[in-house]
């Protein structure tokens, strides 16, 4: 109970107290009492009433009571509520003053708790095996789902089937709001209980806060089933294809006792093996020959049960190992063995010892094939010869019902490779170890453009093994031969004097190729020469070497090589002091090769030596007792002037002058003589002697010119040596 503490600004009446039943069950009645006191309302008293509020909502209005001044009045109401929870209640006190209603006071708040007591009882349905000696555990859960504690709870079971349930009842005690307790019962089905489903009831009794008794009941199903069995399978963990295995199963009930006279069926995966009856030890067994695919299988035993016993099964793993087909070869780490069955081919590789162990996962007929040849290393292979049992075919039929071993015999072969940039070599291929290979190739390959390739030899790893285009070698290892070739071009030589104006024809030349080998040539057109550097060592012409110094060139295409030799055109101009040609003078020339020639001077005063070998020469000029000598260098000048005192024309002129003078002198003298003694006879002086000498000079000049032309023809090779010697002797005799 509370005394009001809220007042209007002018209080004339107050709420003395307000009370309500603090806790009730849902639907139970409760009492609300409100006491009001009239302080000084009204003249003698006042009409008072209150308005009640439930959870801040209008609830009801009380009756109006006249309360004398300085007295109290208590209202009492009996109510009920089905709304669970804690509720708030207060009132407002009013004074009905005529037509005016005046609020006098507001009470404190009071609270009432409306509760519900409920219990949830849960027990799952269970099954028990008839005759099983180990009791089953039955869990029953009691949960307080109401709004308040429950006190002194107990539970009791009721069963009409004859099940052995212990205990029959249990004390639960007090359970808090939302609290729960789990109760454990043991249940067994004695052998006399029929198989079926039975209902067992549970009742929980408890009290509320005021000692009021409550109870709740539920039921659960108990299924009585056949006694369970276990079936253990026994089989060896692994076996090989074709072996016979023993499969057994041991049947026991749930109490561990063997069961006799029951049928057990066996299977491997989905393959049925048959059935067997259990003996007194509960064991049934059978044998089976493994004619299945290799692999891991589940061996299963099945017991279908009986009216008294439940069905059961058991299993065990069985590894069925494949058969082994072993192929022995001398070749390691090679994949060359093939096995075919039902159109399916598998390939297999040998190990480091040359052995291939092939797993055969199914018994039957197979085709075993080994490649006729196997590459062992680059350039080395093994060729199949036969099997150790004298079967010569590399393909054979094998019936696999057990492990088998076959040995293949091989011979070693080596590859002969021929590498040639030109031509088509023959002889490459595979050869038995120790056999002989014949190799050949065309020695000359004409490229058709004045270029050809000339075979130089067979090479193996930088070593020359033969320079013949056709050879035979013994094969004892992988062999690669490389054909050596040199390139030759069709080359011609054109020899000229140093100025390139006149061709010469050497008697021979000597050249040096890029390998330092020297070759002498006597023909100079369309010659096949090796490519590379070419040096002209000598050019024999006129009996000496007229090769230009340090002459080298590169032969890299068909070509004509122009060689400007040390041959020089030389001409001597023989004139006297009056610059008149010394016609008829004789010129004897000695060349650098120590040969000499004599020529005459023509009407122009020229002594044409033609082409001379090398640069230096010595010329001796003689005319009518006059002599002159010069040492010339043809490389510096090709025309050389030579002076003598008197030439034929000068001498002839002098002679004429002398004759004229003599004649004039004679005439004058004669006249004088006649004058003195008289003329008796006419005398004439003849110049025949001087004229004859001039004619001889001209003849010599002509012969000298012919001798010079003879020398030039000989040097050019236009006449042979015998003709040259004969004509030279003739011309020289004429000069003398």
C-alpha positions in Angstrom: 0.0 0.0 0.0 1.2 3.5 -0.8 0.1 6.9 0.4 -0.6 9.5 -2.3 2.0 12.2 -2.8 0.7 14.2 -5.8 -1.7 17.1 -5.0 -3.6 19.7 -7.0 -2.7 23.3 -6.4 -5.7 23.6 -4.1 -6.2 20.3 -2.4 -9.4 19.7 -0.5 -9.3 15.9 -0.8 -6.5 13.4 -1.1 -5.8 9.7 -1.8 -4.9 8.2 1.4 -3.8 4.8 0.1 -4.1 2.5 -2.9 -3.5 -1.3 -2.8 -3.9 -4.2 -5.2 -3.3 -8.0 -5.0 0.4 -8.3 -6.0 0.3 -11.8 -7.9 -2.4 -13.9 -9.3 -2.8 -16.7 -11.8 -4.3 -15.9 -15.1 -8.1 -15.8 -14.7 -8.0 -15.5 -11.0 -9.7 -12.5 -9.3 -7.9 -9.7 -7.4 -8.9 -6.8 -5.2 -8.2 -3.1 -5.7 -8.7 -0.8 -2.7 -8.6 3.0 -2.8 -8.9 5.1 0.4 -9.7 8.9 0.1 -9.8 11.6 2.8 -11.9 14.8 2.6 -9.9 17.6 4.1 -12.2 20.5 3.6 -14.1 19.9 0.4 -17.6 21.2 0.5 -19.5 23.0 3.3 -20.2 19.8 5.2 -18.7 17.3 2.8 -18.2 16.6 -0.9 -18.9 14.1 -3.6 -15.7 12.2 -4.4 -14.8 9.6 -7.0 -11.7 8.3 -8.8 -10.7 7.2 -12.3 -8.5 4.1 -12.4 -5.7 3.6 -15.0 -4.2 0.2 -16.1 -0.9 0.4 -17.8 -1.5 4.1 -18.4 -4.7 3.4 -20.1 -8.2 4.3 -18.8 -9.5 1.3 -16.9 -12.8 2.3 -15.1 -14.5 5.0 -13.0 -15.5 4.4 -9.5 -18.8 5.2 -7.9 -19.4 8.7 -6.5 -19.4 8.8 -2.7 -20.3 11.7 -0.4 -17.6 12.0 2.1 -18.0 14.3 5.1 -15.3 16.8 5.8 -12.4 15.4 7.9 -13.5 11.8 7.2 -12.3 9.0 4.9 -13.9 6.5 2.5 -12.5 3.3 1.1 -13.5 1.9 -2.3 -12.9 -1.9 -2.9 -13.3 -3.6 -6.2 -12.8 -7.3 -7.1 -11.5 -7.8 -10.7 -9.8 -10.5 -12.9 -7.2 -10.5 -15.7 -6.0 -13.0 -18.3 -3.2 -10.7 -19.5 0.1 -12.2 -18.4 2.8 -9.9 -17.1 3.3 -7.1 -14.6 0.8 -4.3 -14.9 0.9 -0.7 -13.5 -2.2 0.7 -11.7 -2.9 4.3 -10.4 -6.0 6.5 -9.8 -6.9 10.2 -10.1 -9.2 11.5 -7.3 -11.9 14.0 -8.3 -14.3 16.4 -6.4 -17.7 16.8 -8.1 -18.4 20.4 -7.0 -21.8 21.0 -8.5 -21.3 21.2 -12.2 -17.6 21.5 -11.7 -15.3 18.5 -11.5 -12.1 19.3 -9.7 -9.0 17.1 -9.8 -7.8 16.7 -6.2 -5.0 14.1 -6.2 -3.1 11.4 -8.2 -2.1 8.3 -6.3 1.2 6.5 -6.4 1.5 3.6 -8.8 1.0 0.0 -7.6 1.8 -3.2 -9.5 0.1 -6.5 -10.1 1.8 -9.6 -11.7 -0.5 -12.0 -13.6 1.2 -15.3 -14.1 0.6 -18.6 -15.8 2.1 -21.9 -14.6 2.9 -24.3 -17.5 5.2 -27.2 -17.9 6.4 -28.8 -21.1 7.1 -32.5 -20.9 9.0 -34.1 -23.8 10.0 -37.7 -24.3 11.3 -38.9 -27.7 10.1 -42.2 -29.0 12.7 -44.9 -28.7 13.2 -48.5 -29.8 14.6 -51.4 -27.8 15.8 -54.8 -28.9 13.9 -57.7 -27.5 16.3 -59.8 -25.5 19.1 -57.2 -25.5 20.8 -57.4 -22.1 22.0 -53.8 -22.1 19.3 -51.3 -21.3 18.5 -48.5 -23.5 18.6 -44.9 -22.2 15.5 -42.9 -22.3 15.7 -39.2 -21.8 12.7 -37.2 -20.6 13.0 -33.4 -20.4 10.8 -31.3 -18.1 10.8 -27.5 -19.0 9.2 -24.7 -17.0 7.5 -22.7 -19.7 5.4 -20.6 -17.3 6.0 -17.2 -15.6 7.0 -18.4 -12.1 8.8 -21.1 -10.2 7.3 -24.5 -9.9 7.8 -26.3 -6.6 8.1 -30.0 -5.5 7.8 -31.5 -8.9 7.8 -35.3 -9.4 7.5 -37.6 -12.4 5.9 -41.1 -12.7 5.8 -43.6 -15.6 3.0 -46.0 -16.5 3.5 -49.0 -18.9 1.1 -51.8 -19.8 3.4 -53.8 -22.1 5.6 -55.3 -19.5 8.7 -53.3 -20.4 11.4 -53.1 -17.8 11.6 -49.3 -17.1 13.7 -48.1 -14.2 13.0 -46.1 -12.1 9.2 -45.9 -12.1 9.2 -42.4 -10.7 11.7 -39.7 -9.9 11.8 -36.5 -7.8 12.4 -33.3 -9.9 12.2 -30.6 -7.2 11.9 -26.9 -7.9 12.4 -25.6 -11.4 13.1 -21.9 -12.1 11.3 -19.9 -14.7 12.5 -21.1 -18.2 14.5 -23.8 -16.4 14.6 -27.4 -17.4 15.7 -30.8 -16.0 16.5 -33.9 -17.9 15.5 -37.3 -16.4 17.2 -40.6 -17.4 15.3 -43.8 -17.5 16.6 -47.3 -18.5 14.4 -49.5 -20.7 14.7 -53.1 -21.7 12.4 -55.5 -23.6 12.4 -58.9 -22.0 12.2 -61.9 -24.3 8.5 -62.5 -23.6 7.5 -59.1 -24.9 6.0 -59.3 -28.4 7.6 -57.2 -31.1 5.6 -54.1 -31.7 5.1 -50.5 -30.7 3.9 -49.5 -27.2 2.8 -46.3 -25.5 4.3 -45.2 -22.2 2.9 -42.3 -20.3 4.7 -39.7 -18.1 3.0 -37.5 -15.5 4.6 -34.5 -13.8 3.0 -33.1 -10.6 4.1 -29.8 -9.1 2.8 -26.8 -7.0 2.6 -23.1 -7.6 3.6 -20.1 -5.4 0.5 -20.4 -3.3 0.8 -24.3 -2.9 -1.9 -24.9 -5.4 -1.2 -28.4 -7.1 -0.8 -28.8 -10.9 -0.1 -31.8 -13.1 0.7 -32.4 -16.8 1.0 -35.7 -18.7 2.4 -36.9 -22.0 3.1 -40.2 -23.7 5.9 -41.6 -25.9 6.2 -44.6 -28.2 8.5 -47.5 -27.5 9.3 -49.8 -30.4 10.3 -53.4 -29.5 12.4 -54.7 -32.4 14.3 -57.9 -33.3 17.6 -58.5 -31.6 20.3 -56.8 -33.6 23.1 -58.8 -35.1 26.7 -58.1 -36.3 28.4 -59.7 -39.2 32.2 -59.6 -39.4 33.9 -60.3 -42.8 37.2 -62.0 -42.9 39.3 -62.0 -46.1 43.0 -61.7 -46.8 43.9 -58.1 -47.5 45.5 -58.7 -50.9 45.7 -61.4 -53.6 46.9 -61.7 -57.1 44.7 -62.3 -60.2 44.0 -66.0 -60.6 44.5 -66.9 -56.9 41.7 -68.6 -54.9 40.7 -66.7 -51.8 38.6 -67.8 -48.7 35.8 -65.4 -47.7 34.1 -65.9 -44.3 31.6 -64.1 -42.1 30.9 -64.4 -38.4 27.3 -63.8 -37.3 26.6 -62.7 -33.6 23.7 -61.2 -31.8 23.8 -57.9 -30.0 24.8 -59.6 -26.9 27.9 -61.1 -28.6 26.6 -64.6 -28.8 27.2 -66.6 -32.1 24.1 -67.5 -34.1 24.0 -70.9 -35.7 22.1 -72.1 -38.8 21.7 -68.8 -40.5 22.4 -68.1 -44.2 25.1 -65.5 -45.2 25.5 -64.4 -48.8 28.8 -62.9 -50.1 29.7 -60.5 -52.9 32.6 -58.5 -54.3 31.3 -55.1 -55.1 28.3 -56.1 -57.2 29.5 -59.6 -58.1 27.8 -62.3 -56.2 30.1 -65.1 -54.8 27.4 -67.3 -53.3 26.1 -68.1 -49.8 27.0 -70.2 -46.8 25.3 -71.4 -43.5 26.7 -70.5 -40.1 28.1 -73.2 -37.9 28.0 -73.4 -34.1 30.6 -70.6 -34.0 28.4 -68.5 -36.1 30.8 -68.7 -39.1 29.9 -69.2 -42.7 32.6 -69.3 -45.5 33.3 -70.0 -49.2 36.2 -69.9 -51.7 36.5 -67.9 -54.9 39.0 -67.7 -57.7 39.9 -64.2 -58.6 39.0 -63.7 -62.3 38.2 -60.0 -62.1 39.9 -56.8 -63.0 42.8 -55.9 -60.7 42.0 -53.2 -58.2 40.6 -52.5 -54.8 37.3 -54.1 -54.0 34.8 -54.3 -51.1 34.1 -57.8 -50.0 30.6 -57.8 -48.4 28.7 -60.4 -46.3 24.9 -60.0 -45.9 22.6 -61.5 -43.4 18.9 -60.9 -44.3 17.7 -61.5 -40.7 14.9 -63.7 -39.2 11.8 -63.3 -37.0 14.1 -63.2 -34.0 17.2 -61.5 -35.4 17.7 -58.3 -37.3 19.5 -58.1 -40.6 23.2 -57.1 -40.7 26.1 -56.9 -43.1 29.8 -56.5 -42.9 32.6 -55.6 -45.4 36.3 -55.7 -45.8 38.7 -54.3 -48.4 40.4 -56.6 -50.8 43.3 -55.5 -53.0 43.5 -57.6 -56.2 47.0 -57.2 -57.5 47.6 -57.4 -61.2 49.7 -60.0 -63.0 53.1 -58.9 -64.2 54.3 -59.2 -67.7 58.1 -58.5 -67.7 59.9 -57.5 -70.9 63.7 -57.5 -70.6 65.7 -55.5 -73.2 69.2 -54.0 -73.3 67.6 -50.5 -73.7 67.0 -48.3 -70.7 64.5 -45.6 -70.2 62.8 -46.0 -73.6 59.2 -46.1 -74.5 58.9 -48.7 -77.2 56.7 -51.6 -75.8 53.1 -51.7 -76.7 50.3 -54.0 -75.4 47.0 -54.4 -77.1 43.8 -55.9 -75.8 40.3 -55.5 -77.2 41.5 -52.7 -79.5 43.0 -50.7 -76.7 46.7 -50.0 -76.8 49.0 -49.0 -74.0 52.7 -48.1 -74.2 55.3 -48.9 -71.7 58.8 -47.6 -70.8 61.8 -49.6 -69.6 63.7 -48.7 -66.4 67.4 -48.0 -66.0 68.1 -51.7 -66.3 66.2 -52.0 -69.6 63.3 -53.9 -67.9 59.7 -53.0 -68.3 57.3 -54.5 -65.8 53.7 -54.3 -67.2 50.7 -54.6 -64.9 48.1 -56.9 -66.3 44.8 -56.0 -64.7 42.7 -58.6 -66.5 43.5 -62.1 -67.4 43.2 -63.0 -71.1 44.9 -62.8 -74.4 47.1 -59.8 -75.3 49.2 -58.8 -78.2 52.7 -57.7 -77.3 54.6 -55.5 -79.7 58.1 -54.1 -79.4 59.3 -51.5 -81.9 61.6 -52.9 -84.5 64.1 -50.1 -83.8 64.5 -47.7 -80.9 66.5 -44.5 -80.8 68.9 -44.8 -77.9 70.9 -41.6 -78.3 71.1 -39.2 -81.2 72.6 -41.3 -84.0 72.4 -44.6 -82.1 69.5 -47.0 -82.2 68.8 -50.6 -81.4 67.3 -52.9 -83.9 65.1 -55.9 -82.9 66.6 -59.3 -83.8 64.4 -61.9 -82.0 62.9 -63.0 -78.7 64.9 -65.3 -76.5 62.6 -68.2 -77.4 63.5 -67.7 -81.0 60.4 -66.0 -82.1 61.6 -63.5 -84.8 58.5 -61.4 -85.1 58.5 -58.3 -83.0 54.7 -58.8 -82.4 53.5 -61.9 -80.5 50.4 -63.2 -78.7 50.6 -63.6 -74.9 48.0 -65.4 -72.8 48.1 -63.9 -69.3 46.9 -66.3 -66.6 50.0 -65.9 -64.5 53.2 -63.8 -64.4 55.3 -64.1 -67.5 58.8 -62.8 -68.7 60.0 -62.3 -72.2 63.5 -61.2 -73.3 64.1 -59.2 -76.5 67.4 -59.4 -78.3 68.6 -56.3 -80.2 71.6 -55.3 -82.2 73.1 -51.8 -82.1 73.1 -49.6 -85.2 74.7 -46.2 -85.8 73.6 -43.4 -88.1 75.8 -42.1 -90.8 74.9 -38.6 -91.7 76.4 -36.8 -94.7 76.4 -33.0 -94.8 77.2 -31.5 -98.1 76.4 -28.0 -99.3 76.5 -29.2 -102.9 75.7 -32.3 -104.9 73.7 -35.3 -103.8 75.8 -37.6 -101.6 75.0 -41.3 -101.3 75.6 -43.7 -98.4 73.9 -41.9 -95.5 71.6 -44.1 -93.3 71.7 -46.6 -90.5 74.4 -49.3 -90.3 75.0 -52.2 -88.0 77.8 -51.8 -85.6 81.1 -52.8 -87.3 79.7 -52.8 -90.8 81.2 -50.9 -93.8 79.5 -47.9 -95.4 80.3 -46.8 -99.0 80.0 -43.1 -99.6 80.3 -41.2 -102.8 79.5 -37.8 -104.4 80.2 -36.0 -107.7 83.6 -34.4 -107.4 82.7 -31.4 -109.5 79.4 -29.5 -109.4 79.0 -27.1 -112.3 76.8 -24.2 -111.2 76.2 -23.1 -114.8 77.4 -19.5 -114.4 81.2 -20.0 -115.0 81.3 -21.1 -111.4 81.8 -24.6 -110.1 82.3 -26.4 -106.7 85.2 -28.8 -106.5 85.2 -31.6 -103.9 88.2 -31.4 -101.5 87.6 -34.2 -99.1 85.5 -35.9 -96.4 85.8 -34.5 -92.9 84.8 -35.9 -89.5 84.9 -33.6 -86.5 87.5 -31.4 -88.2 89.7 -34.3 -89.3 90.2 -35.2 -92.9 89.5 -38.9 -93.4 89.7 -39.0 -97.2 90.1 -36.8 -100.2 88.5 -39.2 -102.7 84.9 -38.5 -103.7 84.2 -42.3 -103.2 85.4 -43.9 -99.9 84.5 -46.8 -97.6 84.5 -46.5 -93.8 83.8 -48.8 -90.9 80.9 -47.7 -88.7 81.6 -48.0 -85.0 79.8 -45.0 -83.6 77.4 -42.3 -84.8 79.2 -40.6 -87.6 78.7 -37.3 -89.4 80.8 -36.6 -92.5 81.0 -33.2 -94.0 81.9 -32.8 -97.6 84.6 -30.2 -98.2 84.2 -27.9 -101.2 86.1 -25.2 -102.8 84.7 -22.7 -105.2 86.3 -22.2 -108.6 85.6 -19.5 -111.1 86.3 -19.4 -114.8 89.1 -16.8 -115.1 91.1 -15.4 -118.1 94.3 -13.3 -118.1 95.0 -10.3 -120.3 98.6 -9.2 -120.3 99.6 -5.8 -121.6 102.5 -3.5 -121.4 102.6 -1.2 -118.4 100.6 1.5 -120.3 97.9 -1.1 -121.2 98.2 -0.3 -124.9 99.9 -3.4 -126.3 99.1 -7.0 -125.4 101.9 -9.4 -124.8 101.9 -13.2 -124.8 104.0 -14.6 -122.0 105.6 -18.0 -122.4 104.3 -18.9 -118.9 103.1 -17.4 -115.7 103.4 -18.6 -112.1 100.5 -17.8 -109.6 100.1 -18.5 -105.9 96.6 -19.3 -104.5 95.1 -18.5 -101.1 96.7 -21.7 -99.7 100.2 -20.7 -100.7 100.3 -23.3 -103.5 102.0 -22.2 -106.7 100.7 -23.1 -110.2 102.4 -22.6 -113.6 100.2 -21.7 -116.5 101.0 -21.6 -120.2 97.4 -20.9 -121.4 95.5 -17.9 -120.1 92.0 -18.2 -121.3 89.1 -19.9 -119.5 91.1 -21.3 -116.6 89.3 -22.7 -113.5 90.9 -21.1 -110.4 90.1 -21.4 -106.7 88.2 -18.5 -105.0 90.2 -16.3 -102.7 93.4 -14.4 -102.9 95.6 -14.8 -106.0 99.1 -13.5 -106.3 101.0 -13.4 -109.6 104.5 -14.5 -108.8 106.0 -14.3 -112.3 105.2 -13.5 -115.9 107.8 -15.0 -118.3 108.1 -12.9 -121.4 111.1 -12.4 -123.6 112.9 -14.8 -121.2 112.4 -12.7 -118.1 109.9 -12.1 -115.3 107.9 -9.0 -116.2 105.3 -9.5 -113.5 104.2 -6.3 -111.8 105.5 -6.1 -108.3 103.2 -7.2 -105.5 100.3 -8.0 -107.8 97.4 -9.6 -105.9 93.7 -9.8 -106.5 90.7 -11.7 -105.1 88.9 -14.3 -107.1 85.3 -14.0 -106.1 83.5 -14.2 -109.5 84.1 -15.2 -113.1 86.3 -12.5 -114.6 89.2 -11.4 -116.8 92.3 -10.3 -114.9 94.1 -7.5 -116.6 97.8 -7.6 -115.8 100.0 -4.6 -116.7 103.4 -6.1 -117.0 106.9 -4.6 -116.8 107.0 -4.3 -120.6 107.6 -0.9 -122.0 107.5 0.6 -125.6 110.8 2.3 -126.4 111.8 4.5 -129.4 115.1 6.3 -129.9 115.4 9.4 -132.0 118.9 9.6 -133.6 119.7 13.1 -134.9 122.8 15.1 -135.6 123.7 18.5 -134.4 121.6 20.0 -137.1 118.6 18.0 -135.8 118.6 16.0 -139.0 117.8 12.3 -138.8 120.7 10.0 -138.8 119.4 7.8 -141.5 121.4 4.6 -141.8 122.8 4.7 -138.3 123.1 1.4 -136.5 121.7 0.9 -133.0 122.8 -2.0 -130.8 120.5 -2.4 -127.7 121.3 -4.6 -124.7 118.2 -5.2 -122.4 118.0 -5.9 -118.7 117.7 -9.6 -119.4 121.1 -9.5 -121.1 119.7 -10.1 -124.5 120.7 -7.7 -127.3 119.5 -6.7 -130.8 120.7 -4.4 -133.6 118.4 -2.2 -135.6 118.7 0.6 -138.1 117.5 4.2 -138.0 114.7 5.0 -140.4 114.3 8.1 -142.5 112.7 9.9 -139.6 115.7 9.2 -137.5 113.8 6.7 -135.4 115.1 3.5 -134.0 111.9 1.7 -132.8 112.8 -0.9 -130.2 109.2 -2.0 -129.7 108.3 -3.5 -126.3 111.2 -4.3 -124.1 111.2 -6.4 -120.9 111.9 -4.6 -117.6 112.8 -1.0 -117.5 116.6 -0.5 -118.2 118.5 -0.9 -121.4 121.8 0.2 -123.0 121.9 1.5 -126.6 125.1 1.9 -128.7 124.7 4.1 -131.8 127.3 4.1 -134.6 127.4 6.0 -137.9 130.3 6.5 -140.2 132.8 6.1 -137.4 130.7 8.2 -135.0 129.7 6.5 -131.7 127.3 7.3 -128.9 125.9 5.4 -125.9 122.9 5.9 -123.7 121.5 4.0 -120.6 117.8 4.3 -120.6 114.9 3.7 -118.2 111.8 2.8 -120.1 109.6 3.3 -117.0 110.4 7.0 -117.1 110.3 7.8 -120.8 109.4 5.8 -123.9 111.1 8.2 -126.4 114.7 9.1 -126.0 116.7 11.6 -128.1 120.3 10.7 -129.1 122.7 13.2 -130.7 125.6 12.4 -133.1 127.8 14.9 -134.8 127.0 14.4 -138.4 124.1 12.6 -140.0 124.0 11.4 -143.6 122.1 14.5 -144.7 124.6 16.8 -143.1 127.5 14.8 -144.5 125.8 14.8 -148.0 125.3 18.6 -147.7 128.8 19.1 -146.7 130.0 16.9 -149.5 127.9 18.9 -152.0 129.2 22.1 -150.7 132.8 20.8 -150.9 132.2 19.5 -154.4 130.7 22.8 -155.5 133.6 24.6 -153.9 136.1 22.3 -155.6 134.4 22.7 -158.9 134.2 26.4 -158.6 137.8 26.5 -157.5 138.8 24.3 -160.4 136.9 26.4 -162.9 138.4 29.5 -161.7 141.8 28.0 -161.7 141.3 26.6 -165.2 140.3 30.0 -166.4 143.3 31.4 -164.9 145.4 28.7 -166.4 144.0 29.1 -169.8 144.6 32.6 -169.5 148.1 31.8 -168.7 148.8 28.7 -170.7 145.6 28.0 -172.6 143.1 25.2 -172.2 144.2 21.9 -173.6 141.7 19.4 -172.0 138.4 19.6 -169.9 138.6 18.0 -166.4 135.5 17.1 -164.3 135.6 15.8 -160.6 132.9 13.0 -160.0 130.9 13.0 -156.6 130.1 9.3 -157.1 131.9 8.2 -154.0 129.8 10.5 -151.7 126.5 9.5 -153.3 127.3 5.7 -152.9 128.0 6.2 -149.2 124.6 7.9 -148.7 122.8 5.0 -150.5 124.5 2.5 -148.2 123.3 4.3 -145.1 119.7 4.2 -146.3 120.0 0.4 -146.9 121.3 -0.1 -143.4 118.4 1.9 -141.9 116.0 -0.4 -143.7 117.6 -3.6 -142.5 117.8 -2.2 -138.9 114.0 -1.5 -139.1 113.3 -5.0 -140.2 115.5 -6.4 -137.4 113.6 -4.3 -134.9 110.3 -5.7 -136.2 111.7 -9.2 -136.0 112.5 -8.7 -132.3 109.0 -7.4 -131.5 107.3 -10.4 -133.2 109.5 -12.8 -131.3 108.7 -11.1 -128.0 105.0 -11.4 -128.8 105.4 -15.1 -129.6 104.3 -14.6 -133.2 107.3 -16.5 -134.5 109.2 -19.4 -133.1 112.8 -19.3 -131.9 114.3 -21.1 -135.0 112.8 -18.6 -137.4 113.8 -15.7 -135.2 117.5 -16.9 -135.0 117.7 -17.5 -138.8 116.3 -14.1 -139.8 118.3 -12.2 -137.1 121.5 -13.7 -138.5 120.6 -12.7 -142.0 119.7 -9.1 -141.1 122.8 -8.6 -139.0 125.0 -9.9 -141.9 123.5 -7.3 -144.2 124.2 -4.6 -141.6 127.9 -5.7 -141.5 
